[in-house]
Amino acid sequence: MRFSSPVQKRLTALDGRGFFCALLFAGAPFLAGCATLGGAFDSQVHANRLAGESHFVKESVPTGVFTLTGFTRIQEPGKPLTVYIEGDGRAWLSKNRLSDDPTPVHPMTLKLATLDDSPNVAYLARPCQYDNSVLEQPCGPEYWSDKRFSEEVIASMDEAVGFLARQANSRQIHLVGYSGGGAVAVLVAARRKDIFSIRTIAGNLDPAAVNSFHHVSPLTGSLNPLSEAKTISSIPQTHFVGSRDKVVPPVAAENFLKASGSPCARIVPVDGATHHAGWTERWKELLKIPVDSC
């Protein structure tokens, strides 16, 4: 399926396997694998199996705009809840072709959640991911391209975090966001009073800088996490960056910390990690690094 919307023609910088494919376009031999990584059904089966093996329960999370997919493992209701927010997923099939389904083929963020031994853990997919009705309204390709951090997306993610917190009877929430999910974590945290820490992994905390780095057009329908850096400056934060990340370079986190000016936030480089690799193997160790308190 090809989309004729203007967003298709601009190649907005997206994270996840789709953007990696776009960067390898123009005859690169890897591209054949990009377009045939598997459909939504296979991805859903894989995610269901991964979650089930770690005793997570699949959730359908209703919000005012989107119905989101989540997985939860609530072992001690009333204790803090850690919410993992997915990245942008498989957004592009090639330089000029958006995916018709942004579901991650390899849900690294879900894998990270299953490695977390916290008493209450939830994984939250982004709008239109893991959704069999992905081509129906309100889902459309703009929500995994120019509008992936739009007001309606962030409002829905915020509502979903509240839903999961009530389900776990938790009044303290810790957010973990991968790539574009890091931007979502920041934008959601700026709206809430119950966020006690934020961790981002290869977080796209400055989309304008990331797009400039890749010489592609800026987002036109999204909110900017960088503008909320000061708003959340009192929340303890750790931003993990991969030393070999060529999709979201460390400058995104550096710009965010500079804008924040917060003594509660720090960057932790992870040697050898790329945007997609080097995280699951080290995640248990990285979780032991305390988030700086204010």
C-alpha positions, 0 to 999 in steps of 0.5 A, spaced: 500 500 500 502 506 498 500 513 501 500 519 497 500 524 503 505 529 503 508 526 509 510 520 504 514 525 500 518 528 506 522 522 509 521 525 516 526 521 521 523 516 524 526 511 529 526 503 529 527 498 524 523 502 519 527 508 519 534 504 519 531 501 512 530 508 509 537 510 511 539 504 507 535 505 501 538 507 494 540 500 492 543 497 499 543 490 499 539 490 506 533 493 503 530 487 501 530 484 508 526 491 510 520 490 506 519 483 508 520 483 516 514 480 517 506 482 517 502 485 523 500 478 525 507 475 526 509 481 530 503 480 534 504 472 535 511 474 537 510 479 542 504 475 545 509 469 546 514 473 549 510 477 554 506 470 556 513 467 557 514 472 562 507 472 565 505 478 562 498 479 561 495 483 554 491 489 555 486 493 551 487 500 554 481 505 552 483 512 551 479 518 548 482 517 541 486 511 540 485 504 543 492 502 545 495 495 546 499 494 553 502 488 557 502 488 564 505 484 570 502 486 576 505 482 582 504 487 588 498 492 587 499 499 591 507 499 590 510 503 584 509 502 577 514 502 571 511 503 565 515 502 558 513 506 552 515 503 545 519 506 540 516 508 533 516 501 530 516 499 523 514 506 520 517 506 513 518 500 508 523 504 504 525 511 502 519 513 499 514 508 502 511 508 509 509 502 512 501 500 512 502 498 519 507 501 525 507 494 529 515 493 531 517 487 528 522 485 534 519 489 540 525 490 544 522 495 549 517 489 550 523 485 552 526 490 556 520 490 560 520 483 561 527 483 564 525 488 569 524 485 576 520 491 579 514 489 582 509 492 577 511 493 570 507 495 564 509 495 557 505 500 553 505 500 545 504 507 541 497 508 537 496 504 531 501 498 533 499 491 534 492 493 532 488 489 527 484 495 525 490 499 523 488 502 517 481 504 520 480 511 523 483 514 527 489 510 525 493 513 519 500 514 517 500 521 519 500 518 526 507 514 525 510 520 521 509 527 522 504 526 528 507 521 532 508 526 538 501 530 536 497 533 542 492 527 540 497 522 541 500 524 547 493 525 550 492 518 549 498 516 552 497 520 558 490 517 559 493 510 558 498 511 563 493 513 568 489 507 566 495 502 568 496 506 574 489 505 577 489 498 575 495 497 579 493 501 585 499 505 584 501 512 586 508 513 584 510 511 576 517 510 573 517 511 566 522 508 561 522 510 553 525 507 548 527 512 542 521 515 540 518 513 546 523 517 550 520 523 547 513 520 549 515 519 556 518 526 557 511 529 554 507 525 558 511 526 564 510 534 563 502 533 564 502 529 570 504 529 578 505 522 579 512 521 575 517 519 580 523 518 575 524 517 567 529 513 564 530 514 556 534 509 552 536 512 545 531 517 546 529 522 541 529 528 546 530 533 540 527 531 534 529 537 530 536 536 531 535 529 529 532 530 523 537 536 522 543 530 523 539 526 517 538 532 513 531 531 513 525 535 514 522 537 521 516 534 524 510 539 522 504 536 526 508 534 533 509 537 540 517 538 542 519 534 548 525 539 548 520 545 550 518 541 556 525 540 559 525 545 564 518 543 566 520 536 568 527 538 571 525 536 578 524 529 576 530 524 577 532 522 570 537 518 566 538 518 559 542 512 556 545 513 549 549 508 545 556 510 543 555 507 536 548 510 535 547 513 528 540 513 528 539 518 534 546 521 536 548 523 543 547 530 541 539 529 542 540 528 550 546 533 550 541 538 548 535 536 552 540 536 558 542 543 556 535 546 556 533 542 562 539 545 567 537 540 572 541 537 577 537 531 577 538 529 570 544 525 567 547 522 561 549 515 561 553 512 555 553 505 553 559 503 550 558 499 543 551 500 543 547 502 537 540 504 536 537 497 535 543 493 539 547 492 545 541 494 550 537 487 552 544 484 554 545 489 559 539 492 561 539 488 568 545 491 569 543 498 567 537 498 571 542 497 577 544 504 576 540 509 581 536 515 577 539 521 580 535 524 586 534 532 586 
